[in-house]
Amino acid sequence: MPLQFLDCTFAYRAGTPVIDALTMAFPAGCTVLLGPNGAGKSTLLSLGASALNPDSGEVRLGRRNSARGRDRRGYRQAVGWLPQQVKAIPSLTVREQAAYVGWLKGLSRAEAWERSAAALARVRLTELSERGSHELSGGQLRRLGIAQTLVHEAQVVLLDEPTAGLDPVQRGIFRDLLAELSSSVNFIVSTHQTEDLADIYDTVVVFDRGRPVFEGSVPAFFATAPADVAPERRAESAYRGLVRGEV
């Protein structure tokens, strides 16, 4: 079931639209969303998460419209969101925080508590489940953020720069986790990282100036790079060739 943007326009405070009459759909699987700063990636994901509503047009997952009152709760249960900053709730343990988010998404308290254990196990945080969430490292907090989306069994999970600020070891752990989960969860991941694309992602979308300038498979993305580029530089070269206006 694709996440669809249908003729969507959005502007902040009546300014120039960041997203203007955009129509696109994200396929099933694991998609990486690349693009320069200011391209509109975070705005796109915020619209997809229903944290923002389009000024015109629709954001849909199946029959659910993100901004329609009777659909909104079901839409938010079906779409999980990990923003750039995952905040710990100081008074809650790791498991309590995961269960709390499940309850906010509409689960009963008992169901949220039960599912929280399984969600934490999937992100390898079981041993830290009784620790205060404010005691977690940055990488552990990102994993808790993913657990929070798994509690309510989201069909699509949106991740906005999930490895930003993490050290190389933490980034490696997070990428391994994402690769492991991508067989059963649909992810859309906004990032500046072009390494390991072939190991994790099914689809590449390059976003620039509020619209996609490339949508396709990882091999098709690599094929946009010059033939004489070294294999280890192919992703970077392909990206730069598609967003030549980046400074």
matplotlib code that plots the C-alpha trace (Angstrom):
import matplotlib.pyplot as plt

x = [0.0, 1.9, 2.1, 0.7, 1.0, -1.7, -1.4, 0.0, 1.0, 2.4, 4.0, 5.1, 3.2, 1.9, 5.4, 6.7, 5.5, 8.1, 6.0, 4.1, 1.5, 3.4, 2.1, 4.1, 3.9, 6.4, 6.5, 6.6, 10.0, 12.8, 13.2, 16.0, 15.1, 18.2, 18.6, 20.4, 19.5, 16.4, 15.1, 11.9, 12.6, 11.7, 8.6, 7.6, 8.0, 6.1, 3.2, 3.5, 3.3, 0.3, 2.3, 1.6, -1.5, -1.2, -2.6, -4.2, -4.2, -4.1, -1.8, -3.2, -2.3, -4.8, -8.3, -7.1, -6.7, -4.2, -6.2, -9.7, -11.2, -12.7, -9.5, -6.9, -6.7, -6.4, -3.9, -1.7, -1.9, -0.8, 2.1, 5.0, 7.4, 10.8, 11.7, 15.3, 15.2, 13.9, 13.0, 13.2, 10.4, 12.5, 9.9, 9.4, 11.5, 12.4, 9.5, 7.0, 7.9, 7.4, 4.1, 3.0, 3.4, 1.4, -1.4, -1.3, -1.8, -5.0, -4.0, -5.5, -3.1, -2.8, -2.2, 0.4, 2.3, 2.3, 3.4, 6.1, 8.2, 8.2, 9.0, 12.0, 13.2, 13.1, 15.4, 17.7, 16.7, 15.3, 18.2, 17.6, 13.8, 13.8, 16.3, 15.2, 14.7, 16.7, 19.8, 20.0, 22.7, 21.9, 22.0, 19.9, 17.3, 17.0, 16.4, 13.7, 12.1, 11.8, 10.4, 7.7, 6.6, 6.6, 4.4, 1.3, 2.5, 2.7, 2.5, 4.9, 7.7, 9.2, 12.7, 14.1, 17.9, 18.0, 21.8, 22.6, 24.9, 25.7, 29.3, 30.5, 29.9, 26.3, 25.6, 26.7, 24.5, 21.5, 22.1, 22.3, 19.1, 17.3, 18.5, 17.2, 13.8, 13.3, 12.2, 8.9, 8.5, 8.2, 10.6, 11.1, 14.5, 15.6, 19.4, 22.6, 24.4, 25.0, 27.0, 25.5, 22.6, 22.7, 22.8, 19.6, 17.4, 15.1, 14.3, 16.1, 14.3, 16.4, 14.5, 15.5, 13.5, 10.4, 10.1, 11.7, 14.5, 15.0, 12.9, 14.1, 16.0, 19.5, 21.1, 19.3, 20.5, 24.1, 23.8, 23.4, 27.0, 29.7, 31.0, 34.6, 33.8, 35.3, 32.7, 33.1, 32.4, 29.5, 26.7, 28.2, 28.8, 25.3, 23.8, 25.9, 25.0, 21.3, 21.5, 24.1, 22.5, 23.7, 26.2]
y = [0.0, 3.1, 6.4, 8.9, 12.7, 13.9, 17.4, 18.6, 22.2, 23.4, 26.8, 28.1, 31.2, 32.1, 32.2, 30.6, 26.9, 24.4, 21.7, 22.8, 20.7, 17.5, 14.1, 11.1, 7.7, 5.8, 2.1, -0.8, -1.8, 0.4, 3.8, 6.3, 9.9, 11.9, 15.7, 18.8, 20.9, 23.0, 20.6, 20.0, 16.4, 17.1, 19.0, 16.1, 13.6, 15.9, 15.9, 12.1, 11.8, 14.2, 16.5, 19.1, 19.3, 20.3, 23.7, 21.9, 18.4, 15.1, 12.7, 9.2, 5.7, 3.5, 5.0, 7.0, 10.8, 12.3, 15.5, 14.1, 13.9, 10.5, 9.0, 10.8, 8.4, 5.3, 7.1, 7.9, 4.3, 3.1, 5.6, 5.8, 8.7, 9.1, 12.9, 14.1, 14.5, 11.6, 13.0, 10.9, 11.3, 11.5, 10.0, 6.9, 3.8, 2.6, 0.1, 2.6, 5.1, 2.6, 1.5, 5.1, 5.9, 2.8, 4.0, 7.5, 5.7, 4.1, 0.8, -0.2, 0.1, -3.6, -4.1, -1.3, -2.8, -6.3, -5.1, -2.9, -5.9, -7.4, -4.0, -3.5, -7.0, -6.2, -3.2, -5.0, -2.9, -5.7, -5.5, -1.7, -1.9, -1.0, 1.8, 5.4, 6.5, 9.7, 7.5, 6.2, 7.2, 8.9, 5.7, 3.9, 6.7, 6.3, 2.6, 3.4, 5.7, 2.8, 0.6, 3.3, 2.9, -0.9, -1.0, 0.0, -2.0, 0.9, -0.1, 2.7, 4.2, 7.6, 8.3, 11.8, 11.8, 8.9, 8.7, 12.4, 13.1, 9.4, 8.2, 5.6, 2.6, 3.8, 4.5, 1.0, -0.6, 1.5, 0.6, -3.1, -2.9, -1.1, -3.7, -6.4, -4.8, -3.8, -7.3, -6.8, -3.1, -0.4, 2.4, 5.8, 7.2, 10.8, 11.0, 12.6, 9.3, 7.7, 4.7, 1.2, 2.0, -1.4, -3.2, -1.6, 0.1, -1.0, 2.4, 5.7, 9.1, 12.2, 15.3, 18.9, 22.1, 20.5, 17.7, 14.4, 14.7, 10.9, 7.9, 4.4, 1.3, 1.4, 0.0, 2.6, 5.4, 4.1, 4.1, 7.8, 8.2, 8.4, 5.0, 5.8, 6.6, 4.2, 1.9, 3.3, 6.8, 5.9, 6.8, 10.2, 10.9, 10.0, 12.1, 15.2, 14.8, 15.0, 18.0, 20.2, 23.3, 22.2, 24.6]
z = [0.0, -1.2, 0.7, -1.9, -2.3, -4.6, -6.0, -2.7, -2.0, 1.3, 2.4, 5.8, 6.9, 3.4, 1.9, -1.2, -1.3, -0.2, -1.8, -4.9, -6.7, -5.9, -7.0, -6.2, -4.5, -2.4, -3.2, -0.7, 0.7, 1.9, 0.2, 0.8, 0.3, -0.7, -1.3, -0.2, 2.8, 2.1, -0.6, 1.3, 2.6, 6.2, 5.1, 2.9, 5.8, 8.2, 5.7, 5.4, 9.2, 9.4, 11.6, 8.9, 6.7, 3.0, 2.0, -0.9, -2.3, -0.3, 1.5, 1.5, 2.6, 0.9, 1.5, 4.5, 4.0, 6.5, 7.1, 7.1, 10.6, 10.4, 8.8, 11.0, 13.9, 11.6, 9.4, 12.3, 13.6, 10.1, 9.7, 12.2, 12.4, 13.8, 13.7, 13.8, 17.5, 19.6, 23.1, 26.3, 28.8, 32.0, 34.4, 32.2, 31.7, 28.2, 28.2, 29.7, 27.0, 24.2, 25.7, 26.3, 22.6, 21.7, 24.0, 22.4, 19.0, 20.2, 21.8, 25.1, 28.1, 28.4, 24.7, 24.5, 27.5, 26.0, 22.5, 24.0, 25.1, 21.5, 20.0, 22.2, 21.5, 17.8, 18.2, 20.8, 23.8, 26.0, 28.5, 28.9, 29.2, 32.9, 32.6, 32.6, 29.0, 29.8, 30.5, 26.9, 24.5, 21.2, 19.2, 21.8, 21.7, 17.9, 18.4, 21.0, 18.5, 16.0, 18.8, 19.4, 15.8, 16.0, 19.1, 17.0, 14.0, 11.6, 7.9, 6.9, 9.0, 8.2, 9.5, 9.2, 9.3, 11.8, 11.9, 12.3, 15.2, 15.8, 15.9, 13.2, 15.5, 16.4, 12.7, 11.8, 14.5, 13.3, 9.6, 10.5, 12.4, 9.5, 7.1, 9.4, 9.9, 6.2, 5.3, 7.3, 7.6, 4.9, 5.5, 4.0, 5.2, 4.7, 4.9, 3.5, 3.7, 0.4, 1.6, 1.9, -0.4, -2.1, 1.2, 2.7, 0.1, -2.7, -4.1, -4.3, -4.5, -5.0, -3.9, -4.9, -4.7, -3.5, -6.1, -7.1, -9.7, -9.7, -8.7, -9.3, -8.2, -6.6, -9.8, -11.9, -9.6, -9.8, -13.6, -13.7, -12.6, -15.3, -16.3, -15.3, -11.7, -9.1, -7.6, -4.1, -5.4, -7.7, -5.3, -4.4, -8.1, -9.1, -6.3, -7.3, -10.9, -10.0, -7.7, -9.4, -7.8, -4.3, -2.7]

ax = plt.figure().add_subplot(projection="3d")
ax.plot(x, y, z, "-o")
ax.set_aspect("equal")
plt.show()
